[in-house]
Amino acid sequence: MASLRALERRQAARLLEPGPVTLVTTLFRSQHNVMAAAWVTPMGNDPALIAIAIQPDRLTHEFITRGEFFGVSIPTIDLLNAVHRCGVESGRDRDKFLTAGLTPMDAAEIEAPLVEECVAHIECGVIERISLTNHDLFIGEVLAASVVDELFSDRWVIQEGSELLHHIAGDQYAALGRVYRARLEDEET
């Protein structure tokens, strides 16, 4: 095995990446916002819960706190530049849907829009907020979910041209391009 080097503790989250980057959408007083977020995770499936970590100084944090709902749209690699723009610009300064070239679309269960160009969407109502260090963890109950049919069966179907986008760090992203299947020695093929 190669030698190991110590990391700063704050870099531990990067070891768990890449997870799919998402576009989190919110709405408050008829102003919509979209923010790129990679710190999104499932928290349970009965009821279906997801959690998202957001810094308190973000406009998305303010809108989720006030509106108590949020959307999670899942982009593919073709939205790389739009996703990055949504991660580095502030909705306090501009309409990020407009500057990123994204289209807001109506959600089924929440007031916040979803991102039409994305291949999957999750709509959540906030059931709890936990303040932790420099991020708050919003736990949302899934109220509705939808996906492009040919890209999902009971799991993601990896197809060329529709790879999910994963954030590595800064302006670096990756996409999954191949699926591997594990086989145990005692399993029949």
N, C-alpha and C positions, 0 to 999 in steps of 0.2 A: 504494500500500500504506500502511496505517496505520503510525504510528511505533511502534517497538519499545522496550520498557523492560527493563532488566536485572533478573534475578531472583537471589535467593540460590541458590547451587548446590544446597542441600538441597531446594529446591522443584522441581528438574528432574523428579523422579519424578511429580509432579502433572501435568506436561505430557503424560505418557504415559497418564494416566488419562482417561476412565473405562474401566477394564477390568471384567469382571464380578466383583462381590464374591462371595466363597465362604464357606461355613461349613466350617471345618476341624475334624474330629472325631478324638479320641484316646481311649486307654484305658490305664490303668496300675493294676494291682492291683485290678481290678473297679470303679475309679472312672472314669467317662467325663467328657469335657469337650468343649465346642464353642466355637469362637472365630471371629469374623468376620475375614476376611483378603482384601485386594484385591491384595496383592503376590504373586500366583501366576502362573506363566508356563510355557508349554511349553518344553522344552529339547531335544527330539529325538523322532523317531517310529520309530526302529528300533535299539534298543528304544525304546518310548514312555516318555519321561521328562517329569516336571514338577518345577518348583522352587518353593519357598515360602520367603519371608523372614520370620523371626520374631525378636522381641527376646528375648534370653536370660532376662529376668526373668519371662516369661510362663509360665503353667502348661502351656500347649500345648507350648512348647519343652521343658520338663522331661519331659512325657509322651512326646513324639516321641523324645527322646534315650534314654529308658529303654526304650520299647517298640519302637522302630525301624519303626513303620508309622503311617500316618495316612489318614484319609478326607477327600475334598473333595466337599462337596455344593453344588449350584448352585441358588440360590433365584430366585424371580421376585418381581416388585414387591409382590405380596400379602403377602410376608413381611418387608416393610420394617421394621416396629417390632421384630420378633423378631431380625432381623439386627443392627439397631442395638444392641439390648440385649446381644447376644452380643459386640459390639465394645467396649462400655463397662464391662461388669461383669467381675469376676474369678471364675473357677471355683474359686479358693482360698476364696472367701467363700460360695458357693452353687452349687447345681446349675442351670446355665444352661439345660439342656434344660427343666427344670421352670419356671423363672421366665420364659422366653421362649415357653412354650407349644408347644415342639417335641417331636416323638416320635422317640426313638431306634429304629432298625430294624437288624436283622442285616445285616451285609455278607457278600458271597460269599467273599472271600479273606482278609480281615483280622479281627482281634478287635475293633477299634474299631467302634462303631455308625456308621450313616449317619443323615441327617436325612430321615425319611419324607416330610415336606411338600415337599421339594425335587424339581426336575424332572430332575436328572441327578446322577450320583455317579461319583467316581473313587477307586479304592482303590490305595494306594501302599505299597511297602516302601522304606525309606530305603537308598540305596546310597552316599551321601556327605553329609557336612556340612562346609560351608566357613564359617569365622568371618570376618566382614567388619564393620568399624567397629562400629556398635551393633546389628546384626542378624546372625543366622546364616542361611545359605542351606541348606535341606534339599533335596537332590535325591532324588526318589522315582521308582522304576520302577513304571509302571502295571501292576498285577496284575489289575485288572478295571475295567470301566466300564459304566454303564448310563444310559439316558435314556428319557424319555417319548416314545414312538414318533412321535406326530404333531407334536412340536416339533423334530424333528431328522431330516434326510435324510442328506446328507454334510456339512451345515452347519446352523446354527440356522435355524429357520423362525420368523420374527417374526409373532406373532399378538396381537391385542388381548386383554388380560387375562392374558397369559402372558409379558410382557416380562421379560427378564433385568434384574436389579438391578445398577446400577453406582454405586460410591462416588465422590463428588466430593471431599469434605473434611468433617471434623467430622460434623455431623448432616445433611449435604446428599447426596442421592442422585439418580440419574436412571435413565431406562429408554429403551432404543431402541424407537422406535415406527414406524419406516419404513425400508425397505430401498431403496437406490439402486443402480443398475447402471451401471457405466462403459461407454462405447462409444468406440472409436477410430474416427477418420474413415474408415479403410480397411476397417473391418469391415462386413459385411452385417448388416442388422437382421432 
